[in-house]
Amino acid sequence: MQRTDGARTLGRPDALRATAGHGKPHQGGEQRIDRHYTAPWNINAVIDVTVLDTSDVTDHDAVKVVYSRARLAEGLRRTITPLPPHDLSSVS
């Protein structure tokens, strides 16, 4: 499947770490299953992607995505060129 990878586009591979299964080896162990999706036009508006440690309340970490309001408006109006897709099969 082809998608644009915001974390890699921003040079933030730390945002690709496992988000679920922490301390639950009987449920498959740590896995990257919690993620955020956005349209190809709107990925240009992403200014930060962070995985927040919420292990004190759940075995799922939160994914925080920060958008530029001005760039998001451009993306919603489709007045900017979308980023090309990224092959997620190469994501580890």
PDB file of N, CA, C and O in Angstrom:
ATOM      1  N   MET A   1       0.838  -1.168   0.000  1.00  0.00           N
ATOM      2  CA  MET A   1       0.000   0.000   0.000  1.00  0.00           C
ATOM      3  C   MET A   1       0.895   1.246   0.000  1.00  0.00           C
ATOM      4  O   MET A   1       1.899   1.287   0.711  1.00  0.00           O
ATOM      5  N   GLN A   2       0.546   2.222  -0.766  1.00  0.00           N
ATOM      6  CA  GLN A   2       1.336   3.445  -0.855  1.00  0.00           C
ATOM      7  C   GLN A   2       0.663   4.569  -0.072  1.00  0.00           C
ATOM      8  O   GLN A   2      -0.507   4.876  -0.298  1.00  0.00           O
ATOM      9  N   ARG A   3       1.400   5.175   0.839  1.00  0.00           N
ATOM     10  CA  ARG A   3       0.942   6.321   1.621  1.00  0.00           C
ATOM     11  C   ARG A   3       2.129   7.246   1.818  1.00  0.00           C
ATOM     12  O   ARG A   3       3.279   6.827   1.684  1.00  0.00           O
ATOM     13  N   THR A   4       1.857   8.480   2.129  1.00  0.00           N
ATOM     14  CA  THR A   4       2.928   9.395   2.489  1.00  0.00           C
ATOM     15  C   THR A   4       3.217   9.213   3.968  1.00  0.00           C
ATOM     16  O   THR A   4       2.294   9.177   4.782  1.00  0.00           O
ATOM     17  N   ASP A   5       4.471   9.099   4.319  1.00  0.00           N
ATOM     18  CA  ASP A   5       4.880   8.851   5.689  1.00  0.00           C
ATOM     19  C   ASP A   5       5.360  10.160   6.312  1.00  0.00           C
ATOM     20  O   ASP A   5       6.479  10.602   6.053  1.00  0.00           O
ATOM     21  N   GLY A   6       4.515  10.774   7.129  1.00  0.00           N
ATOM     22  CA  GLY A   6       4.820  12.071   7.731  1.00  0.00           C
ATOM     23  C   GLY A   6       6.024  12.033   8.645  1.00  0.00           C
ATOM     24  O   GLY A   6       6.826  12.967   8.643  1.00  0.00           O
ATOM     25  N   ALA A   7       6.174  10.976   9.429  1.00  0.00           N
ATOM     26  CA  ALA A   7       7.295  10.888  10.350  1.00  0.00           C
ATOM     27  C   ALA A   7       8.622  10.880   9.594  1.00  0.00           C
ATOM     28  O   ALA A   7       9.565  11.571   9.979  1.00  0.00           O
ATOM     29  N   ARG A   8       8.690  10.106   8.530  1.00  0.00           N
ATOM     30  CA  ARG A   8       9.929  10.076   7.744  1.00  0.00           C
ATOM     31  C   ARG A   8      10.139  11.388   6.988  1.00  0.00           C
ATOM     32  O   ARG A   8      11.267  11.868   6.877  1.00  0.00           O
ATOM     33  N   THR A   9       9.061  11.965   6.472  1.00  0.00           N
ATOM     34  CA  THR A   9       9.165  13.243   5.764  1.00  0.00           C
ATOM     35  C   THR A   9       9.747  14.316   6.679  1.00  0.00           C
ATOM     36  O   THR A   9      10.521  15.163   6.233  1.00  0.00           O
ATOM     37  N   LEU A  10       9.371  14.281   7.964  1.00  0.00           N
ATOM     38  CA  LEU A  10       9.861  15.253   8.934  1.00  0.00           C
ATOM     39  C   LEU A  10      11.192  14.854   9.559  1.00  0.00           C
ATOM     40  O   LEU A  10      11.738  15.589  10.381  1.00  0.00           O
ATOM     41  N   GLY A  11      11.719  13.688   9.172  1.00  0.00           N
ATOM     42  CA  GLY A  11      12.963  13.222   9.771  1.00  0.00           C
ATOM     43  C   GLY A  11      12.783  12.811  11.222  1.00  0.00           C
ATOM     44  O   GLY A  11      13.690  12.992  12.034  1.00  0.00           O
ATOM     45  N   ARG A  12      11.605  12.253  11.561  1.00  0.00           N
ATOM     46  CA  ARG A  12      11.269  11.866  12.929  1.00  0.00           C
ATOM     47  C   ARG A  12      11.001  10.365  13.026  1.00  0.00           C
ATOM     48  O   ARG A  12       9.885   9.966  13.357  1.00  0.00           O
ATOM     49  N   PRO A  13      12.012   9.516  12.744  1.00  0.00           N
ATOM     50  CA  PRO A  13      11.773   8.074  12.804  1.00  0.00           C
ATOM     51  C   PRO A  13      11.372   7.596  14.196  1.00  0.00           C
ATOM     52  O   PRO A  13      10.805   6.511  14.325  1.00  0.00           O
ATOM     53  N   ASP A  14      11.652   8.381  15.248  1.00  0.00           N
ATOM     54  CA  ASP A  14      11.232   8.008  16.599  1.00  0.00           C
ATOM     55  C   ASP A  14       9.709   7.933  16.705  1.00  0.00           C
ATOM     56  O   ASP A  14       9.182   7.234  17.571  1.00  0.00           O
ATOM     57  N   ALA A  15       9.004   8.644  15.834  1.00  0.00           N
ATOM     58  CA  ALA A  15       7.539   8.615  15.834  1.00  0.00           C
ATOM     59  C   ALA A  15       6.995   7.336  15.214  1.00  0.00           C
ATOM     60  O   ALA A  15       5.780   7.146  15.157  1.00  0.00           O
ATOM     61  N   LEU A  16       7.876   6.459  14.749  1.00  0.00           N
ATOM     62  CA  LEU A  16       7.456   5.187  14.160  1.00  0.00           C
ATOM     63  C   LEU A  16       7.597   4.026  15.138  1.00  0.00           C
ATOM     64  O   LEU A  16       7.364   2.875  14.771  1.00  0.00           O
ATOM     65  N   ARG A  17       7.977   4.319  16.380  1.00  0.00           N
ATOM     66  CA  ARG A  17       8.184   3.242  17.343  1.00  0.00           C
ATOM     67  C   ARG A  17       6.869   2.564  17.719  1.00  0.00           C
ATOM     68  O   ARG A  17       5.790   3.072  17.413  1.00  0.00           O
ATOM     69  N   ALA A  18       6.965   1.426  18.378  1.00  0.00           N
ATOM     70  CA  ALA A  18       5.776   0.666  18.794  1.00  0.00           C
ATOM     71  C   ALA A  18       4.875   1.524  19.659  1.00  0.00           C
ATOM     72  O   ALA A  18       5.346   2.268  20.519  1.00  0.00           O
ATOM     73  N   THR A  19       3.572   1.416  19.426  1.00  0.00           N
ATOM     74  CA  THR A  19       2.606   2.211  20.187  1.00  0.00           C
ATOM     75  C   THR A  19       1.681   1.367  21.047  1.00  0.00           C
ATOM     76  O   THR A  19       0.879   1.921  21.799  1.00  0.00           O
ATOM     77  N   ALA A  20       1.765   0.066  20.962  1.00  0.00           N
ATOM     78  CA  ALA A  20       0.844  -0.784  21.721  1.00  0.00           C
ATOM     79  C   ALA A  20       1.534  -2.054  22.186  1.00  0.00           C
ATOM     80  O   ALA A  20       2.598  -2.425  21.691  1.00  0.00           O
ATOM     81  N   GLY A  21       0.902  -2.710  23.149  1.00  0.00           N
ATOM     82  CA  GLY A  21       1.380  -4.002  23.625  1.00  0.00           C
ATOM     83  C   GLY A  21       2.494  -3.924  24.636  1.00  0.00           C
ATOM     84  O   GLY A  21       3.107  -4.946  24.944  1.00  0.00           O
ATOM     85  N   HIS A  22       2.781  -2.750  25.166  1.00  0.00           N
ATOM     86  CA  HIS A  22       3.855  -2.605  26.149  1.00  0.00           C
ATOM     87  C   HIS A  22       3.512  -3.389  27.418  1.00  0.00           C
ATOM     88  O   HIS A  22       2.469  -3.163  28.032  1.00  0.00           O
ATOM     89  N   GLY A  23       4.381  -4.297  27.799  1.00  0.00           N
ATOM     90  CA  GLY A  23       4.151  -5.099  28.986  1.00  0.00           C
ATOM     91  C   GLY A  23       3.070  -6.154  28.802  1.00  0.00           C
ATOM     92  O   GLY A  23       2.573  -6.699  29.788  1.00  0.00           O
ATOM     93  N   LYS A  24       2.698  -6.453  27.565  1.00  0.00           N
ATOM     94  CA  LYS A  24       1.651  -7.452  27.303  1.00  0.00           C
ATOM     95  C   LYS A  24       2.158  -8.490  26.292  1.00  0.00           C
ATOM     96  O   LYS A  24       1.603  -8.598  25.198  1.00  0.00           O
ATOM     97  N   PRO A  25       3.193  -9.249  26.638  1.00  0.00           N
ATOM     98  CA  PRO A  25       3.722 -10.231  25.679  1.00  0.00           C
ATOM     99  C   PRO A  25       2.694 -11.277  25.262  1.00  0.00           C
ATOM    100  O   PRO A  25       2.778 -11.816  24.159  1.00  0.00           O
ATOM    101  N   HIS A  26       1.723 -11.574  26.132  1.00  0.00           N
ATOM    102  CA  HIS A  26       0.684 -12.554  25.803  1.00  0.00           C
ATOM    103  C   HIS A  26      -0.287 -12.019  24.746  1.00  0.00           C
ATOM    104  O   HIS A  26      -1.089 -12.781  24.205  1.00  0.00           O
ATOM    105  N   GLN A  27      -0.221 -10.715  24.447  1.00  0.00           N
ATOM    106  CA  GLN A  27      -1.072 -10.120  23.411  1.00  0.00           C
ATOM    107  C   GLN A  27      -0.278  -9.814  22.144  1.00  0.00           C
ATOM    108  O   GLN A  27      -0.739  -9.048  21.297  1.00  0.00           O
ATOM    109  N   GLY A  28       0.886 -10.392  22.008  1.00  0.00           N
ATOM    110  CA  GLY A  28       1.694 -10.181  20.808  1.00  0.00           C
ATOM    111  C   GLY A  28       2.883  -9.272  21.017  1.00  0.00           C
ATOM    112  O   GLY A  28       3.684  -9.080  20.102  1.00  0.00           O
ATOM    113  N   GLY A  29       3.013  -8.705  22.216  1.00  0.00           N
ATOM    114  CA  GLY A  29       4.148  -7.833  22.493  1.00  0.00           C
ATOM    115  C   GLY A  29       3.992  -6.469  21.841  1.00  0.00           C
ATOM    116  O   GLY A  29       2.923  -6.111  21.347  1.00  0.00           O
ATOM    117  N   GLU A  30       5.082  -5.721  21.853  1.00  0.00           N
ATOM    118  CA  GLU A  30       5.049  -4.361  21.321  1.00  0.00           C
ATOM    119  C   GLU A  30       4.829  -4.359  19.818  1.00  0.00           C
ATOM    120  O   GLU A  30       5.495  -5.088  19.082  1.00  0.00           O
ATOM    121  N   GLN A  31       3.891  -3.534  19.367  1.00  0.00           N
ATOM    122  CA  GLN A  31       3.557  -3.417  17.954  1.00  0.00           C
ATOM    123  C   GLN A  31       3.220  -1.969  17.648  1.00  0.00           C
ATOM    124  O   GLN A  31       2.782  -1.225  18.526  1.00  0.00           O
ATOM    125  N   ARG A  32       3.427  -1.573  16.400  1.00  0.00           N
ATOM    126  CA  ARG A  32       3.048  -0.235  15.961  1.00  0.00           C
ATOM    127  C   ARG A  32       1.677  -0.337  15.299  1.00  0.00           C
ATOM    128  O   ARG A  32       1.583  -0.552  14.091  1.00  0.00           O
ATOM    129  N   ILE A  33       0.608  -0.183  16.096  1.00  0.00           N
ATOM    130  CA  ILE A  33      -0.728  -0.311  15.524  1.00  0.00           C
ATOM    131  C   ILE A  33      -1.535   0.979  15.602  1.00  0.00           C
ATOM    132  O   ILE A  33      -2.481   1.163  14.837  1.00  0.00           O
ATOM    133  N   ASP A  34      -1.168   1.883  16.525  1.00  0.00           N
ATOM    134  CA  ASP A  34      -1.882   3.148  16.636  1.00  0.00           C
ATOM    135  C   ASP A  34      -1.199   4.148  15.708  1.00  0.00           C
ATOM    136  O   ASP A  34       0.008   4.375  15.798  1.00  0.00           O
ATOM    137  N   ARG A  35      -1.981   4.733  14.825  1.00  0.00           N
ATOM    138  CA  ARG A  35      -1.389   5.646  13.842  1.00  0.00           C
ATOM    139  C   ARG A  35      -2.389   6.722  13.476  1.00  0.00           C
ATOM    140  O   ARG A  35      -3.554   6.670  13.869  1.00  0.00           O
ATOM    141  N   HIS A  36      -1.931   7.673  12.738  1.00  0.00           N
ATOM    142  CA  HIS A  36      -2.748   8.817  12.323  1.00  0.00           C
ATOM    143  C   HIS A  36      -2.742   8.884  10.798  1.00  0.00           C
ATOM    144  O   HIS A  36      -1.691   8.740  10.174  1.00  0.00           O
ATOM    145  N   TYR A  37      -3.894   9.099  10.205  1.00  0.00           N
ATOM    146  CA  TYR A  37      -3.992   9.220   8.756  1.00  0.00           C
ATOM    147  C   TYR A  37      -4.441  10.625   8.388  1.00  0.00           C
ATOM    148  O   TYR A  37      -5.236  11.243   9.097  1.00  0.00           O
ATOM    149  N   THR A  38      -3.927  11.116   7.280  1.00  0.00           N
ATOM    150  CA  THR A  38      -4.348  12.410   6.753  1.00  0.00           C
ATOM    151  C   THR A  38      -4.248  12.365   5.232  1.00  0.00           C
ATOM    152  O   THR A  38      -3.577  11.497   4.674  1.00  0.00           O
ATOM    153  N   ALA A  39      -4.909  13.290   4.574  1.00  0.00           N
ATOM    154  CA  ALA A  39      -4.898  13.332   3.108  1.00  0.00           C
ATOM    155  C   ALA A  39      -3.512  13.744   2.594  1.00  0.00           C
ATOM    156  O   ALA A  39      -2.787  14.448   3.296  1.00  0.00           O
ATOM    157  N   PRO A  40      -3.133  13.318   1.388  1.00  0.00           N
ATOM    158  CA  PRO A  40      -1.824  13.678   0.833  1.00  0.00           C
ATOM    159  C   PRO A  40      -1.590  15.191   0.768  1.00  0.00           C
ATOM    160  O   PRO A  40      -0.451  15.640   0.888  1.00  0.00           O
ATOM    161  N   TRP A  41      -2.638  15.969   0.581  1.00  0.00           N
ATOM    162  CA  TRP A  41      -2.478  17.430   0.536  1.00  0.00           C
ATOM    163  C   TRP A  41      -2.175  17.979   1.921  1.00  0.00           C
ATOM    164  O   TRP A  41      -1.428  18.947   2.066  1.00  0.00           O
ATOM    165  N   ASN A  42      -2.759  17.358   2.935  1.00  0.00           N
ATOM    166  CA  ASN A  42      -2.620  17.873   4.294  1.00  0.00           C
ATOM    167  C   ASN A  42      -1.317  17.467   4.967  1.00  0.00           C
ATOM    168  O   ASN A  42      -0.927  18.065   5.969  1.00  0.00           O
ATOM    169  N   ILE A  43      -0.640  16.455   4.426  1.00  0.00           N
ATOM    170  CA  ILE A  43       0.630  16.038   5.025  1.00  0.00           C
ATOM    171  C   ILE A  43       1.648  17.174   4.982  1.00  0.00           C
ATOM    172  O   ILE A  43       2.549  17.241   5.818  1.00  0.00           O
ATOM    173  N   ASN A  44       1.501  18.068   4.002  1.00  0.00           N
ATOM    174  CA  ASN A  44       2.372  19.231   3.917  1.00  0.00           C
ATOM    175  C   ASN A  44       2.216  20.157   5.116  1.00  0.00           C
ATOM    176  O   ASN A  44       3.112  20.951   5.405  1.00  0.00           O
ATOM    177  N   ALA A  45       1.090  20.064   5.813  1.00  0.00           N
ATOM    178  CA  ALA A  45       0.814  20.929   6.958  1.00  0.00           C
ATOM    179  C   ALA A  45       1.356  20.369   8.275  1.00  0.00           C
ATOM    180  O   ALA A  45       1.391  21.082   9.277  1.00  0.00           O
ATOM    181  N   VAL A  46       1.774  19.110   8.286  1.00  0.00           N
ATOM    182  CA  VAL A  46       2.263  18.503   9.524  1.00  0.00           C
ATOM    183  C   VAL A  46       3.609  19.113   9.891  1.00  0.00           C
ATOM    184  O   VAL A  46       4.546  19.111   9.093  1.00  0.00           O
ATOM    185  N   ILE A  47       3.690  19.636  11.112  1.00  0.00           N
ATOM    186  CA  ILE A  47       4.956  20.220  11.562  1.00  0.00           C
ATOM    187  C   ILE A  47       5.621  19.403  12.662  1.00  0.00           C
ATOM    188  O   ILE A  47       6.793  19.620  12.971  1.00  0.00           O
ATOM    189  N   ASP A  48       4.877  18.457  13.261  1.00  0.00           N
ATOM    190  CA  ASP A  48       5.483  17.597  14.273  1.00  0.00           C
ATOM    191  C   ASP A  48       4.651  16.326  14.436  1.00  0.00           C
ATOM    192  O   ASP A  48       3.424  16.354  14.351  1.00  0.00           O
ATOM    193  N   VAL A  49       5.347  15.214  14.673  1.00  0.00           N
ATOM    194  CA  VAL A  49       4.715  13.929  14.974  1.00  0.00           C
ATOM    195  C   VAL A  49       5.466  13.347  16.160  1.00  0.00           C
ATOM    196  O   VAL A  49       6.689  13.214  16.128  1.00  0.00           O
ATOM    197  N   THR A  50       4.725  13.002  17.209  1.00  0.00           N
ATOM    198  CA  THR A  50       5.347  12.486  18.424  1.00  0.00           C
ATOM    199  C   THR A  50       4.522  11.328  18.965  1.00  0.00           C
ATOM    200  O   THR A  50       3.292  11.367  18.926  1.00  0.00           O
ATOM    201  N   VAL A  51       5.192  10.301  19.468  1.00  0.00           N
ATOM    202  CA  VAL A  51       4.518   9.232  20.184  1.00  0.00           C
ATOM    203  C   VAL A  51       4.712   9.525  21.669  1.00  0.00           C
ATOM    204  O   VAL A  51       5.842   9.619  22.147  1.00  0.00           O
ATOM    205  N   LEU A  52       3.598   9.671  22.396  1.00  0.00           N
ATOM    206  CA  LEU A  52       3.632  10.016  23.817  1.00  0.00           C
ATOM    207  C   LEU A  52       3.518   8.764  24.671  1.00  0.00           C
ATOM    208  O   LEU A  52       2.655   7.920  24.430  1.00  0.00           O
ATOM    209  N   ASP A  53       4.375   8.645  25.657  1.00  0.00           N
ATOM    210  CA  ASP A  53       4.348   7.497  26.571  1.00  0.00           C
ATOM    211  C   ASP A  53       3.168   7.655  27.526  1.00  0.00           C
ATOM    212  O   ASP A  53       3.163   8.540  28.382  1.00  0.00           O
ATOM    213  N   THR A  54       2.182   6.797  27.371  1.00  0.00           N
ATOM    214  CA  THR A  54       1.019   6.800  28.264  1.00  0.00           C
ATOM    215  C   THR A  54       0.912   5.464  28.996  1.00  0.00           C
ATOM    216  O   THR A  54      -0.180   5.027  29.358  1.00  0.00           O
ATOM    217  N   SER A  55       2.069   4.820  29.210  1.00  0.00           N
ATOM    218  CA  SER A  55       2.095   3.486  29.809  1.00  0.00           C
ATOM    219  C   SER A  55       1.598   3.470  31.248  1.00  0.00           C
ATOM    220  O   SER A  55       1.320   2.398  31.786  1.00  0.00           O
ATOM    221  N   ASP A  56       1.480   4.633  31.882  1.00  0.00           N
ATOM    222  CA  ASP A  56       0.971   4.664  33.249  1.00  0.00           C
ATOM    223  C   ASP A  56      -0.549   4.475  33.303  1.00  0.00           C
ATOM    224  O   ASP A  56      -1.104   4.213  34.370  1.00  0.00           O
ATOM    225  N   VAL A  57      -1.226   4.610  32.143  1.00  0.00           N
ATOM    226  CA  VAL A  57      -2.686   4.454  32.123  1.00  0.00           C
ATOM    227  C   VAL A  57      -3.188   3.411  31.124  1.00  0.00           C
ATOM    228  O   VAL A  57      -4.318   2.940  31.249  1.00  0.00           O
ATOM    229  N   THR A  58      -2.375   3.047  30.143  1.00  0.00           N
ATOM    230  CA  THR A  58      -2.806   2.090  29.119  1.00  0.00           C
ATOM    231  C   THR A  58      -1.587   1.466  28.453  1.00  0.00           C
ATOM    232  O   THR A  58      -0.478   1.987  28.574  1.00  0.00           O
ATOM    233  N   ASP A  59      -1.785   0.353  27.751  1.00  0.00           N
ATOM    234  CA  ASP A  59      -0.671  -0.255  27.016  1.00  0.00           C
ATOM    235  C   ASP A  59      -0.578   0.301  25.602  1.00  0.00           C
ATOM    236  O   ASP A  59       0.220  -0.185  24.800  1.00  0.00           O
ATOM    237  N   HIS A  60      -1.387   1.319  25.282  1.00  0.00           N
ATOM    238  CA  HIS A  60      -1.321   2.009  23.998  1.00  0.00           C
ATOM    239  C   HIS A  60      -0.749   3.408  24.200  1.00  0.00           C
ATOM    240  O   HIS A  60      -1.228   4.152  25.056  1.00  0.00           O
ATOM    241  N   ASP A  61       0.256   3.770  23.431  1.00  0.00           N
ATOM    242  CA  ASP A  61       0.785   5.127  23.480  1.00  0.00           C
ATOM    243  C   ASP A  61      -0.018   6.019  22.543  1.00  0.00           C
ATOM    244  O   ASP A  61      -0.552   5.552  21.537  1.00  0.00           O
ATOM    245  N   ALA A  62      -0.100   7.281  22.870  1.00  0.00           N
ATOM    246  CA  ALA A  62      -0.839   8.246  22.052  1.00  0.00           C
ATOM    247  C   ALA A  62       0.058   8.787  20.943  1.00  0.00           C
ATOM    248  O   ALA A  62       1.254   8.995  21.146  1.00  0.00           O
ATOM    249  N   VAL A  63      -0.528   9.011  19.772  1.00  0.00           N
ATOM    250  CA  VAL A  63       0.185   9.622  18.655  1.00  0.00           C
ATOM    251  C   VAL A  63      -0.305  11.061  18.545  1.00  0.00           C
ATOM    252  O   VAL A  63      -1.496  11.306  18.349  1.00  0.00           O
ATOM    253  N   LYS A  64       0.613  12.003  18.671  1.00  0.00           N
ATOM    254  CA  LYS A  64       0.275  13.432  18.615  1.00  0.00           C
ATOM    255  C   LYS A  64       0.783  14.002  17.293  1.00  0.00           C
ATOM    256  O   LYS A  64       1.964  13.876  16.970  1.00  0.00           O
ATOM    257  N   VAL A  65      -0.111  14.629  16.532  1.00  0.00           N
ATOM    258  CA  VAL A  65       0.238  15.248  15.259  1.00  0.00           C
ATOM    259  C   VAL A  65      -0.110  16.730  15.348  1.00  0.00           C
ATOM    260  O   VAL A  65      -1.238  17.089  15.686  1.00  0.00           O
ATOM    261  N   VAL A  66       0.864  17.590  15.045  1.00  0.00           N
ATOM    262  CA  VAL A  66       0.662  19.043  15.085  1.00  0.00           C
ATOM    263  C   VAL A  66       0.668  19.564  13.654  1.00  0.00           C
ATOM    264  O   VAL A  66       1.576  19.270  12.877  1.00  0.00           O
ATOM    265  N   TYR A  67      -0.356  20.340  13.318  1.00  0.00           N
ATOM    266  CA  TYR A  67      -0.497  20.912  11.978  1.00  0.00           C
ATOM    267  C   TYR A  67      -0.286  22.424  11.998  1.00  0.00           C
ATOM    268  O   TYR A  67      -0.596  23.090  12.986  1.00  0.00           O
ATOM    269  N   SER A  68       0.241  22.955  10.907  1.00  0.00           N
ATOM    270  CA  SER A  68       0.246  24.395  10.658  1.00  0.00           C
ATOM    271  C   SER A  68      -1.151  24.757  10.177  1.00  0.00           C
ATOM    272  O   SER A  68      -1.642  24.186   9.203  1.00  0.00           O
ATOM    273  N   ARG A  69      -1.792  25.700  10.853  1.00  0.00           N
ATOM    274  CA  ARG A  69      -3.154  26.084  10.472  1.00  0.00           C
ATOM    275  C   ARG A  69      -3.199  26.619   9.041  1.00  0.00           C
ATOM    276  O   ARG A  69      -4.092  26.252   8.277  1.00  0.00           O
ATOM    277  N   ALA A  70      -2.259  27.471   8.671  1.00  0.00           N
ATOM    278  CA  ALA A  70      -2.240  28.064   7.328  1.00  0.00           C
ATOM    279  C   ALA A  70      -2.029  27.002   6.255  1.00  0.00           C
ATOM    280  O   ALA A  70      -2.710  27.009   5.231  1.00  0.00           O
ATOM    281  N   ARG A  71      -1.087  26.091   6.487  1.00  0.00           N
ATOM    282  CA  ARG A  71      -0.818  25.040   5.494  1.00  0.00           C
ATOM    283  C   ARG A  71      -1.970  24.040   5.419  1.00  0.00           C
ATOM    284  O   ARG A  71      -2.260  23.505   4.349  1.00  0.00           O
ATOM    285  N   LEU A  72      -2.628  23.784   6.554  1.00  0.00           N
ATOM    286  CA  LEU A  72      -3.778  22.884   6.538  1.00  0.00           C
ATOM    287  C   LEU A  72      -4.907  23.493   5.704  1.00  0.00           C
ATOM    288  O   LEU A  72      -5.582  22.782   4.959  1.00  0.00           O
ATOM    289  N   ALA A  73      -5.113  24.799   5.827  1.00  0.00           N
ATOM    290  CA  ALA A  73      -6.141  25.467   5.022  1.00  0.00           C
ATOM    291  C   ALA A  73      -5.819  25.331   3.535  1.00  0.00           C
ATOM    292  O   ALA A  73      -6.717  25.098   2.725  1.00  0.00           O
ATOM    293  N   GLU A  74      -4.539  25.476   3.170  1.00  0.00           N
ATOM    294  CA  GLU A  74      -4.137  25.304   1.766  1.00  0.00           C
ATOM    295  C   GLU A  74      -4.416  23.878   1.302  1.00  0.00           C
ATOM    296  O   GLU A  74      -4.901  23.664   0.191  1.00  0.00           O
ATOM    297  N   GLY A  75      -4.108  22.905   2.158  1.00  0.00           N
ATOM    298  CA  GLY A  75      -4.338  21.513   1.805  1.00  0.00           C
ATOM    299  C   GLY A  75      -5.814  21.199   1.638  1.00  0.00           C
ATOM    300  O   GLY A  75      -6.203  20.475   0.721  1.00  0.00           O
ATOM    301  N   LEU A  76      -6.629  21.741   2.520  1.00  0.00           N
ATOM    302  CA  LEU A  76      -8.069  21.505   2.422  1.00  0.00           C
ATOM    303  C   LEU A  76      -8.664  22.134   1.166  1.00  0.00           C
ATOM    304  O   LEU A  76      -9.641  21.625   0.617  1.00  0.00           O
ATOM    305  N   ARG A  77      -8.077  23.238   0.713  1.00  0.00           N
ATOM    306  CA  ARG A  77      -8.537  23.884  -0.526  1.00  0.00           C
ATOM    307  C   ARG A  77      -7.896  23.255  -1.762  1.00  0.00           C
ATOM    308  O   ARG A  77      -8.255  23.589  -2.891  1.00  0.00           O
ATOM    309  N   ARG A  78      -6.937  22.336  -1.542  1.00  0.00           N
ATOM    310  CA  ARG A  78      -6.202  21.670  -2.631  1.00  0.00           C
ATOM    311  C   ARG A  78      -5.419  22.673  -3.481  1.00  0.00           C
ATOM    312  O   ARG A  78      -5.288  22.496  -4.692  1.00  0.00           O
ATOM    313  N   THR A  79      -4.900  23.727  -2.844  1.00  0.00           N
ATOM    314  CA  THR A  79      -4.136  24.740  -3.578  1.00  0.00           C
ATOM    315  C   THR A  79      -2.634  24.468  -3.544  1.00  0.00           C
ATOM    316  O   THR A  79      -1.847  25.268  -4.050  1.00  0.00           O
ATOM    317  N   ILE A  80      -2.228  23.329  -2.942  1.00  0.00           N
ATOM    318  CA  ILE A  80      -0.823  22.945  -2.939  1.00  0.00           C
ATOM    319  C   ILE A  80      -0.700  21.536  -3.515  1.00  0.00           C
ATOM    320  O   ILE A  80      -1.671  20.780  -3.536  1.00  0.00           O
ATOM    321  N   THR A  81       0.476  21.197  -3.974  1.00  0.00           N
ATOM    322  CA  THR A  81       0.721  19.882  -4.555  1.00  0.00           C
ATOM    323  C   THR A  81       0.911  18.857  -3.438  1.00  0.00           C
ATOM    324  O   THR A  81       1.688  19.103  -2.515  1.00  0.00           O
ATOM    325  N   PRO A  82       0.225  17.718  -3.497  1.00  0.00           N
ATOM    326  CA  PRO A  82       0.403  16.696  -2.459  1.00  0.00           C
ATOM    327  C   PRO A  82       1.794  16.073  -2.548  1.00  0.00           C
ATOM    328  O   PRO A  82       2.398  16.030  -3.620  1.00  0.00           O
ATOM    329  N   LEU A  83       2.289  15.596  -1.419  1.00  0.00           N
ATOM    330  CA  LEU A  83       3.558  14.880  -1.430  1.00  0.00           C
ATOM    331  C   LEU A  83       3.360  13.535  -2.114  1.00  0.00           C
ATOM    332  O   LEU A  83       2.267  12.972  -2.061  1.00  0.00           O
ATOM    333  N   PRO A  84       4.400  13.014  -2.754  1.00  0.00           N
ATOM    334  CA  PRO A  84       4.263  11.713  -3.405  1.00  0.00           C
ATOM    335  C   PRO A  84       4.098  10.611  -2.364  1.00  0.00           C
ATOM    336  O   PRO A  84       4.506  10.789  -1.216  1.00  0.00           O
ATOM    337  N   PRO A  85       3.510   9.481  -2.737  1.00  0.00           N
ATOM    338  CA  PRO A  85       3.320   8.374  -1.798  1.00  0.00           C
ATOM    339  C   PRO A  85       4.640   7.751  -1.375  1.00  0.00           C
ATOM    340  O   PRO A  85       5.638   7.835  -2.091  1.00  0.00           O
ATOM    341  N   HIS A  86       4.634   7.135  -0.222  1.00  0.00           N
ATOM    342  CA  HIS A  86       5.790   6.440   0.334  1.00  0.00           C
ATOM    343  C   HIS A  86       5.399   4.971   0.488  1.00  0.00           C
ATOM    344  O   HIS A  86       4.303   4.676   0.965  1.00  0.00           O
ATOM    345  N   ASP A  87       6.256   4.067   0.104  1.00  0.00           N
ATOM    346  CA  ASP A  87       5.962   2.647   0.204  1.00  0.00           C
ATOM    347  C   ASP A  87       6.148   2.198   1.652  1.00  0.00           C
ATOM    348  O   ASP A  87       7.278   2.059   2.119  1.00  0.00           O
ATOM    349  N   LEU A  88       5.041   1.972   2.364  1.00  0.00           N
ATOM    350  CA  LEU A  88       5.107   1.609   3.774  1.00  0.00           C
ATOM    351  C   LEU A  88       5.620   0.195   4.009  1.00  0.00           C
ATOM    352  O   LEU A  88       5.881  -0.178   5.153  1.00  0.00           O
ATOM    353  N   SER A  89       5.770  -0.592   2.965  1.00  0.00           N
ATOM    354  CA  SER A  89       6.311  -1.932   3.162  1.00  0.00           C
ATOM    355  C   SER A  89       7.781  -1.855   3.576  1.00  0.00           C
ATOM    356  O   SER A  89       8.334  -2.838   4.070  1.00  0.00           O
ATOM    357  N   SER A  90       8.422  -0.693   3.381  1.00  0.00           N
ATOM    358  CA  SER A  90       9.815  -0.530   3.778  1.00  0.00           C
ATOM    359  C   SER A  90       9.951   0.008   5.195  1.00  0.00           C
ATOM    360  O   SER A  90      11.072   0.181   5.673  1.00  0.00           O
ATOM    361  N   VAL A  91       8.832   0.280   5.888  1.00  0.00           N
ATOM    362  CA  VAL A  91       8.869   0.789   7.241  1.00  0.00           C
ATOM    363  C   VAL A  91       9.089  -0.370   8.189  1.00  0.00           C
ATOM    364  O   VAL A  91       8.385  -1.378   8.130  1.00  0.00           O
ATOM    365  N   SER A  92      10.063  -0.222   9.056  1.00  0.00           N
ATOM    366  CA  SER A  92      10.332  -1.290  10.027  1.00  0.00           C
ATOM    367  C   SER A  92       9.704  -0.992  11.353  1.00  0.00           C
ATOM    368  O   SER A  92       9.829  -1.783  12.288  1.00  0.00           O
TER     369      SER A  92
END
